[in-house]
């Protein structure tokens, strides 16, 4: 009974605050169309990297971007796309499923091989996770090779050695090396922190930038069959 007056008292305050915020936003003029009407999309390549579902930039270097190809390795530009340079051509798999730049140190990059999205019967499997400490010039393997297809990599903004990987696993059958894996030593050792079952892998990750310890993971049962072929009606 003692709580009801407090609720009755708070509700008018909430309404008053909402009214003040609404009025404040109403008084803000919308941006001028001239600020963006001249903007348009343009192709910047790279034209030999294959299709992709990922491109990441470096906030502290506005002209630096990385592109991961479904079967074309990693490409880098330092001039906003005018020129591109291949940065990952020496691995056992050039299929890139995930690419992440450490927020606290842009020279540290992680890639997950094996492109899982838009899965196909002719999909290319990966060879695990790789790390670069020199902006993509050289790479070293970090294991998780039997995950085959990695959908997302998240790097802790406070510590570049804390990294989380979402691994789909085998496309054509069940396996146990799938789910979410976490490392606290830059990929030297991995701990499986989320495992649903041998047929369900992890495909995506998201964390609250203000509270990086709060994380969400998306899982997926993706399966292809080696005898399946696409049929296109004539």
SESE-611288 format. One line per 4 residues: number of its first residue (from 1); their letters; for each residue x, y, z of N, C-alpha, C. Coordinates in steps of 0.05 Angstrom, whole numbers, plus 32768, in hexadecimal, padded with zeros to 4 digits. Layout:
N
NUM> A> X/Y/Z/X/Y/Z/X/Y/Z | ...
This chain:
234
1> XXXX> 8010/7FE8/8000/8000/8000/8000/8011/8019/8000 | 8028/8018/800D/8039/8030/800F/8045/8037/7FF4 | 8045/8025/7FE1/8053/802B/7FC8/8040/8039/7FB4 | 8026/8038/7FB8/8014/8044/7FA4/8016/8062/7FA2
5> XXXX> 8018/8071/7FB8/801B/808E/7FB6/8034/8096/7FA6 | 8049/8086/7FAA/8062/808C/7F9C/805E/808A/7F7E | 8050/8075/7F75/804B/8071/7F59/803A/8088/7F4E | 8025/808F/7F5D/8014/80A5/7F54/8023/80BF/7F52
9> XXXX> 8036/80C3/7F64/8045/80DB/7F64/805A/80DB/7F4D | 8065/80C4/7F46/8079/80C3/7F31/806D/80C6/7F15 | 8055/80BC/7F11/804A/80BC/7EF6/8047/80D8/7EEB | 803D/80EC/7EFA/803D/8108/7EEF/8059/8112/7EE9
13> XXXX> 806D/810A/7EF9/8088/8113/7EF3/8092/8108/7ED9 | 808C/80EE/7ED4/8094/80E1/7EBB/8087/80EF/7EA3 | 806D/80F5/7EA6/805F/8102/7E90/806A/811E/7E8B | 8071/812C/7EA1/807D/8146/7E9E/8098/8145/7E90
17> XXXX> 80A9/8131/7E97/80C3/812F/7E8B/80C0/8128/7E6D | 80AE/8115/7E67/80AA/810E/7E4B/80A0/8126/7E3B | 808F/8137/7E47/8086/814E/7E39/809D/8162/7E34 | 80AE/8165/7E47/80C5/8177/7E44/80D8/816D/7E2E
21> XXXX> 80DE/8152/7E2E/80EF/8147/7E1A/80E3/814A/7DFE | 80C9/8145/7DFC/80BC/8147/7DE2/80BD/8163/7DD8 | 80B9/8177/7DE9/80BB/8193/7DE1/80D7/819A/7DD8 | 80EB/818F/7DE7/8107/8195/7DE0/810D/818B/7DC4
25> XXXX> 8105/8171/7DBE/810A/8166/7DA4/80FA/8175/7D8E | 80E2/817E/7D95/80D2/818C/7D81/80DF/81A7/7D7A | 80EE/81B3/7D8C/80FB/81CD/7D87/8115/81CA/7D77 | 811F/81B1/7D73/8137/81AD/7D64/8131/81AC/7D47
29> XXXX> 813E/81BD/7D37/8139/81BD/7D1A/8146/81A5/7D0D | 8138/8199/7CFA/8144/8183/7CEB/815C/818C/7CDB | 816E/8179/7CD6/8186/8181/7CC6/817F/818A/7CAA | 818F/819C/7CA0/818A/81A6/7C85/8190/8190/7C70
33> XXXX> 817E/818F/7C5D/8182/817B/7C47/819C/817F/7C38 | 81A6/8198/7C38/81BF/819E/7C2A/81D7/8190/7C36 | 81D4/8187/7C4F/81EB/8179/7C5C/81EF/815D/7C51 | 81DB/8151/7C45/81DE/8135/7C3C/81D3/8130/7C20
37> XXXX> 81C7/8143/7C13/81BA/813E/7BFA/81CE/8137/7BE4 | 81E7/813F/7BE7/81FB/8139/7BD3/8209/811E/7BD8 | 8203/8110/7BEE/8210/80F7/7BF4/8204/80E1/7BE3 | 8215/80CF/7BD9/820B/80B8/7BC9/821F/80A1/7BCC
41> XXXX> 8216/8089/7BC7/8227/8071/7BC9/8238/806F/7BB0 | 8251/8065/7BB4/8262/8060/7B9E/8272/8046/7BA4 | 8278/8038/7B8F/8287/801F/7B92/82A5/8025/7B96 | 82B1/8019/7BAB/82CD/801E/7BB0/82DD/8003/7BB0
45> XXXX> 82D0/7FED/7BA7/82DE/7FD4/7BA6/82E1/7FC7/7BC1 | 82F4/7FB5/7BC4/8306/7FAA/7BAF/82F8/7F97/7B9C | 8300/7F97/7B84/82F1/7F89/7B6F/82F9/7F6C/7B6B | 830C/7F63/7B7B/8313/7F47/7B79/8310/7F39/7B95
49> XXXX> 8301/7F44/7BA6/82FE/7F39/7BC1/82E6/7F27/7BC5 | 82D5/7F24/7BB1/82BD/7F14/7BB4/82A8/7F22/7BC4 | 8291/7F16/7BC7/827C/7F23/7BD7/8282/7F21/7BF4 | 8275/7F31/7C04/827B/7F33/7C20/8263/7F3D/7C30
53> XXXX> 8264/7F38/7C4A/8250/7F43/7C5C/825D/7F54/7C72 | 8276/7F5B/7C6E/8283/7F6B/7C84/8296/7F7F/7C79 | 8297/7F96/7C86/82AB/7FAA/7C82/82AD/7FBA/7C9C | 82C4/7FBE/7CA6/82C8/7FCD/7CC0/82DB/7FE4/7CBC
57> XXXX> 82D7/7FF9/7CCB/82E9/8010/7CCA/82F7/8014/7CE4 | 830A/8027/7CE4/831A/802D/7CFC/8312/804A/7D04 | 8304/804D/7D1A/82FA/8068/7D22/8310/807D/7D24 | 8327/8075/7D2D/833D/8088/7D30/834B/808E/7D16
61> XXXX> 8345/807E/7D01/8351/8082/7CE7/833A/8082/7CD2 | 832E/8098/7CCD/8315/8099/7CBD/8318/808F/7CA1 | 8330/808D/7C96/8333/8084/7C7B/833C/8066/7C79 | 833D/8059/7C90/8346/803D/7C91/832E/802A/7C95
65> XXXX> 832C/8017/7C82/8316/8004/7C83/8321/7FE8/7C7C | 8314/7FD4/7C86/831A/7FB8/7C7F/8302/7FAB/7C73 | 8306/7F99/7C60/82F1/7F8B/7C52/82F8/7F6D/7C53 | 82E4/7F5C/7C5A/82E8/7F40/7C5B/82D8/7F32/7C45
69> XXXX> 82E4/7F24/7C33/82D6/7F17/7C1D/82CD/7EFB/7C24 | 82B7/7EF2/7C19/82AD/7ED7/7C1E/82C1/7EC2/7C15 | 82D1/7EC8/7C01/82E7/7EB6/7BF9/82FD/7EC7/7BED | 8302/7EDE/7BF9/8316/7EF0/7BED/832A/7EFB/7C01
73> XXXX> 832A/7EF1/7C1A/833D/7EFB/7C2E/8335/7F16/7C39 | 8348/7F23/7C45/8344/7F3E/7C52/8352/7F53/7C41 | 8345/7F69/7C3C/8350/7F80/7C2D/834F/7F98/7C3F | 8363/7FAA/7C3A/8365/7FC2/7C4B/8369/7FDB/7C39
77> XXXX> 835C/7FF1/7C41/8360/800B/7C34/8367/801F/7C49 | 8379/8031/7C43/8380/8047/7C55/837A/8062/7C48 | 836C/8061/7C31/8365/807A/7C23/8347/807A/7C1B | 8337/806E/7C2D/831A/806E/7C2A/8311/8060/7C11
81> XXXX> 831F/804C/7C08/8316/803C/7BF2/8322/8042/7BD7 | 8334/8056/7BD6/8340/805C/7BBC/8352/8045/7BB3 | 8360/8039/7BC6/8371/8022/7BC0/836D/800D/7BD6 | 8370/7FF3/7BCF/836D/7FDD/7BE2/8386/7FCB/7BE1
85> XXXX> 838D/7FC0/7BF7/83A3/7FAD/7BF9/839A/7F94/7C07 | 83A1/7F7C/7BFB/839A/7F63/7C09/83AB/7F5F/7C22 | 839E/7F59/7C38/83AC/7F56/7C52/83AC/7F3A/7C5D | 839C/7F28/7C52/839B/7F0D/7C5D/8399/7EFA/7C45
89> XXXX> 83B0/7EEF/7C3D/83B1/7EDD/7C26/83C0/7EC4/7C2C | 83C9/7EC0/7C45/83DA/7EAA/7C4B/83CD/7E94/7C5B | 83B3/7E97/7C62/83A6/7E83/7C73/839D/7E6B/7C63 | 8394/7E57/7C72/838A/7E3E/7C65/836E/7E43/7C59
93> XXXX> 8361/7E58/7C60/8347/7E5F/7C55/8345/7E7D/7C51 | 833D/7E86/7C39/833A/7EA2/7C34/831D/7EAB/7C37 | 830C/7E99/7C41/82F0/7EA0/7C46/82EE/7EAE/7C61 | 82E5/7EC7/7C61/82E4/7ED7/7C7A/82C8/7EDA/7C83
97> XXXX> 82C3/7ED1/7C9C/82A8/7ED3/7CA7/82A5/7EE9/7CBB | 82BA/7EF2/7CC8/82B9/7F07/7CDC/82D3/7F16/7CDC | 82D1/7F30/7CE3/82E8/7F42/7CE3/82E4/7F56/7CF9 | 82F7/7F5A/7D0B/82F4/7F6D/7D21/830E/7F7C/7D26
101> XXXX> 830C/7F96/7D2B/8323/7FA7/7D32/8320/7FAD/7D50 | 8336/7FAA/7D5F/8335/7FAF/7D7B/8330/7FCD/7D80 | 831B/7FD5/7D8E/8316/7FF1/7D93/832C/8000/7DA1 | 833B/7FF2/7DB3/8350/8000/7DC2/836B/8000/7DB4
105> XXXX> 836D/7FF0/7D9E/8387/7FF0/7D90/8381/7FE7/7D73 | 837E/7FFB/7D60/8376/7FF4/7D45/838B/7FE3/7D35 | 83A2/7FDF/7D40/83B6/7FCE/7D33/83AF/7FB0/7D37 | 839E/7FAA/7D4B/8397/7F8F/7D52/837D/7F87/7D44
109> XXXX> 837E/7F73/7D33/8367/7F69/7D24/8363/7F4C/7D29 | 834A/7F44/7D28/8343/7F27/7D29/8331/7F21/7D11 | 8335/7F0A/7D05/8324/7F01/7CF0/831B/7EE4/7CF6 | 8302/7EDE/7CEF/82F7/7EC3/7CF1/82F2/7EB9/7CD5
113> XXXX> 82FD/7EA2/7CCE/82FB/7E98/7CB2/82E2/7E86/7CB0 | 82D9/7E83/7C97/82C2/7E73/7C92/82A9/7E84/7C92 | 82A0/7E8D/7C7B/828A/7E9F/7C78/826F/7E90/7C7C | 8260/7E96/7C91/8248/7E86/7C97/822E/7E91/7C8C
117> XXXX> 822B/7EAB/7C88/8212/7EB7/7C81/820D/7EB2/7C63 | 81F3/7EB1/7C5C/81EB/7EAA/7C41/81F8/7E8F/7C3A | 81F5/7E7B/7C4C/8202/7E61/7C49/81F8/7E54/7C2F | 820A/7E46/7C22/8204/7E39/7C09/8210/7E1D/7C0A
121> XXXX> 8207/7E0C/7BF7/8212/7DF1/7BF6/8230/7DF1/7BEE | 8239/7E07/7BE1/8255/7E08/7BD9/8264/7E1C/7BEB | 825C/7E1F/7C04/8268/7E31/7C17/8285/7E29/7C1C | 8296/7E3C/7C22/82B3/7E37/7C28/82B7/7E37/7C46
125> XXXX> 82C2/7E22/7C50/82C7/7E21/7C6D/82E1/7E30/7C75 | 82E2/7E37/7C8E/82F9/7E46/7C98/830E/7E35/7CA6 | 8321/7E43/7CB1/8337/7E36/7CC0/833C/7E42/7CDB | 8326/7E4D/7CE7/8329/7E58/7D02/832C/7E76/7D03
129> XXXX> 8338/7E7F/7D19/833C/7E9B/7D1F/8359/7EA3/7D1B | 835D/7EBB/7D11/8378/7EC6/7D0D/837A/7EE2/7D19 | 8392/7EEA/7D21/8396/7F04/7D2D/83AE/7F12/7D20 | 83AC/7F2D/7D1E/83C1/7F3D/7D14/83C7/7F53/7D29
133> XXXX> 83E0/7F58/7D2E/83E8/7F6E/7D41/83F4/7F85/7D33 | 83F4/7F85/7D18/8401/7F9A/7D09/83EF/7FA5/7CF2 | 83D5/7FA7/7CF9/83C3/7FB2/7CE5/83BD/7FA1/7CCD | 83C1/7F87/7CCF/83BB/7F75/7CB9/83D3/7F6D/7CA8
137> XXXX> 83EB/7F77/7CAF/8403/7F70/7C9F/840A/7F52/7CA2 | 8409/7F48/7CBB/840F/7F2C/7CC0/83F9/7F21/7CD2 | 83F5/7F06/7CD1/83E0/7EF9/7CE0/83EB/7EE0/7CED | 83DE/7ED7/7D02/83E5/7EBE/7D0F/83CB/7EAF/7D16
141> XXXX> 83CB/7E94/7D14/83B3/7E85/7D1A/83AE/7E83/7D38 | 8395/7E82/7D40/838D/7E81/7D5C/837C/7E68/7D62 | 837A/7E56/7D50/836A/7E3E/7D56/834D/7E41/7D4D | 833C/7E30/7D5A/8320/7E2D/7D54/831B/7E26/7D36
145> XXXX> 832D/7E15/7D2C/832C/7E0E/7D0F/8313/7DFD/7D09 | 830A/7DED/7D1C/82F3/7DDC/7D16/82D8/7DEA/7D18 | 82D8/7E04/7D1E/82BF/7E12/7D1E/82B6/7E16/7D01 | 82C9/7E17/7CEE/82C4/7E18/7CD1/82B7/7E32/7CC7
149> XXXX> 82A2/7E3C/7CD6/8294/7E54/7CCD/8290/7E67/7CE5 | 829B/7E7F/7CE4/829A/7E92/7CFA/828A/7EAA/7CF1 | 8275/7EB1/7D00/8263/7EC7/7CF8/826A/7EE2/7D04 | 8276/7EE3/7D1B/827C/7EFD/7D28/8292/7EFB/7D3C
153> XXXX> 82A2/7F11/7D3E/82B7/7F13/7D52/82B3/7F2D/7D60 | 82B4/7F2D/7D7B/82B2/7F45/7D8B/82CB/7F48/7D9C | 82D6/7F60/7D9C/82EE/7F66/7DAC/82E7/7F7A/7DC2 | 82EE/7F74/7DDA/82E8/7F85/7DF1/82F5/7FA1/7DED
157> XXXX> 82E6/7FB6/7DEF/82F2/7FD1/7DEA/8306/7FD9/7DFF | 8307/7FCA/7E16/8319/7FD1/7E2B/8333/7FC1/7E2A | 8333/7FAA/7E1C/834A/7F99/7E1B/834A/7F89/7E01 | 835D/7F8E/7DEF/835D/7F81/7DD5/8362/7F63/7DD6
161> XXXX> 836B/7F58/7DED/8370/7F3C/7DF0/8357/7F2D/7DF9 | 8342/7F3B/7E00/8328/7F2E/7E07/8317/7F2D/7DEE | 8312/7F16/7DE3/8304/7F13/7DC9/82F0/7EFD/7DCB | 82D9/7F01/7DBE/82C3/7EEE/7DBE/82BC/7EE7/7DA1
165> XXXX> 82B8/7ECD/7D9C/82B3/7EC3/7D81/8299/7EB4/7D80 | 8288/7EBB/7D6C/8270/7EAC/7D66/8275/7E99/7D4F | 8274/7E7F/7D54/827B/7E6B/7D40/8262/7E5A/7D39 | 825D/7E59/7D1F/8246/7E49/7D16/824B/7E2B/7D17
169> XXXX> 8264/7E23/7D11/826A/7E07/7D10/8267/7DFB/7CF4 | 8266/7DE1/7CF2/8264/7DD4/7CD8/8249/7DDA/7CCA | 824B/7DDF/7CB0/8232/7DE4/7CA1/8224/7DCA/7C99 | 8234/7DB5/7C95/8228/7D9C/7C8A/8223/7D86/7C9F
173> XXXX> 8227/7D8D/7CB9/8223/7D79/7CCD/8228/7D83/7CE9 | 8221/7D74/7CFE/8225/7D7D/7D19/8242/7D7C/7D22 | 8249/7D8D/7D34/8264/7D8C/7D41/8263/7D9C/7D5B | 8276/7D97/7D6D/8275/7DA3/7D87/8285/7DBE/7D88
177> XXXX> 8297/7DC3/7D75/82A6/7DDC/7D76/8296/7DF2/7D68 | 8281/7DFA/7D75/826F/7E0F/7D6C/8263/7E1D/7D84 | 8258/7E35/7D80/824D/7E44/7D96/825D/7E5E/7D9A | 8260/7E67/7DB3/826F/7E7F/7DB9/8288/7E78/7DC8
181> XXXX> 829E/7E82/7DBF/82B8/7E7D/7DCC/82C4/7E98/7DD6 | 82D2/7E97/7DEC/82DE/7EAF/7DF8/82FB/7EAB/7DFF | 830B/7EBF/7DFA/8328/7EBE/7E02/832F/7ED7/7E11 | 8340/7ED4/7E25/8349/7EEB/7E35/8367/7EF0/7E30
185> XXXX> 8373/7EE1/7E1E/8390/7EE4/7E1A/8396/7EE7/7DFC | 8385/7EF5/7DEE/838A/7EFA/7DD2/8387/7EE2/7DBF | 8378/7ECE/7DC7/8374/7EB6/7DB7/8387/7E9F/7DBC | 8398/7EA1/7DD0/83A9/7E8A/7DD6/8399/7E73/7DE1
189> XXXX> 8385/7E79/7DF1/8374/7E64/7DFD/8357/7E6D/7DF9 | 8346/7E5A/7DF5/8329/7E5F/7DF0/8318/7E50/7E04 | 8303/7E5C/7E0D/82EF/7E4F/7E1E/82D4/7E51/7E10 | 82C7/7E3A/7E0E/82AC/7E3A/7E02/8298/7E43/7E18
193> XXXX> 828C/7E5A/7E13/827B/7E66/7E28/825D/7E64/7E21 | 8257/7E5C/7E08/823B/7E57/7E01/823A/7E40/7DED | 822B/7E2B/7DF4/8228/7E14/7DE3/820B/7E0B/7DE5 | 81FC/7E0B/7DCF/81E0/7E02/7DD0/81DF/7DE4/7DCB
197> XXXX> 81E8/7DDB/7DB4/81EB/7DBF/7DAD/81FC/7DBC/7D94 | 8200/7DA3/7D8C/8212/7D9E/7D76/8207/7DA7/7D5B | 81ED/7DAE/7D5A/81E1/7DB7/7D41/81DC/7DD5/7D40 | 81E2/7DE3/7D56/81DC/7E00/7D58/81F5/7E0F/7D5D
201> XXXX> 81FB/7E22/7D4B/8213/7E33/7D4F/820C/7E50/7D55 | 8220/7E60/7D5A/821C/7E7D/7D5F/8223/7E8C/7D45 | 8214/7EA0/7D40/8217/7EAF/7D27/821C/7ECC/7D2A | 8215/7ED8/7D42/8219/7EF5/7D46/821C/7EFB/7D63
205> XXXX> 8229/7F12/7D68/822E/7F1C/7D83/8229/7F3A/7D84 | 8221/7F43/7D9C/821D/7F60/7DA0/8222/7F65/7DBE | 822E/7F7C/7DC4/8233/7F84/7DDF/822C/7FA2/7DE3 | 8225/7FA9/7DFA/821F/7FC5/7E01/8239/7FD4/7E03
209> XXXX> 823E/7FE9/7DF2/8257/7FF7/7DF4/825C/8004/7E0F | 8246/800C/7E1D/8249/8018/7E37/824E/8004/7E4D | 8245/7FEB/7E48/8249/7FD5/7E5B/8252/7FBC/7E4C | 826B/7FBB/7E44/8275/7FA5/7E33/8271/7F89/7E3F
213> XXXX> 826D/7F87/7E59/8269/7F6D/7E65/824D/7F62/7E5F | 823B/7F72/7E55/8220/7F69/7E4D/8221/7F62/7E2F | 821D/7F48/7E29/8220/7F3F/7E0E/8208/7F2E/7E06 | 8201/7F2F/7DEC/81EC/7F1F/7DE1/81F8/7F0E/7DCA
217> XXXX> 81EE/7EF6/7DC7/81F6/7EE4/7DB2/81DE/7ED9/7DA3 | 81E0/7ED6/7D89/81CB/7ECA/7D79/81D5/7EAF/7D6F | 81C3/7E9B/7D71/81CA/7E80/7D68/81B9/7E78/7D50 | 81C3/7E64/7D41/81B6/7E5D/7D28/81BB/7E40/7D22
221> XXXX> 81A6/7E32/7D19/81AA/7E17/7D0E/81AA/7E19/7CF0 | 81C2/7E1B/7CE5/81C5/7E1D/7CC8/81D0/7E02/7CBD | 81C3/7DF7/7CAA/81CC/7DDD/7C9F/81C8/7DDD/7C81 | 81DD/7DD4/7C73/81DB/7DD0/7C56/81E1/7DB2/7C51
225> XXXX> 81D9/7DA9/7C39/81DC/7D8D/7C32/81ED/7D8B/7C19 | 8200/7D79/7C18/8212/7D78/7C01/8205/7D71/7BE7 | 81ED/7D64/7BE8/81DF/7D5D/7BCF/81CB/7D72/7BC6 | 81C9/7D88/7BD5/81B6/7D9D/7BCF/81C1/7DAF/7BB9
229> XXXX> 81B0/7DB6/7BA6/81B8/7DC9/7B91/81A1/7DDC/7B8C | 81A9/7DF5/7B86/8195/7E0A/7B81/8187/7E05/7B66 | 816E/7E09/7B65/815E/7E06/7B4D/8153/7E22/7B45 | 815A/7E2B/7B2E/8150/7E45/7B24/813C/7E40/7B0E
233> XX> 8123/7E46/7B12/810F/7E41/7AFD/8116/7E50/7AE3 | 8111/7E44/7ACD/8116/7E51/7AB3/80FE/7E62/7AAA
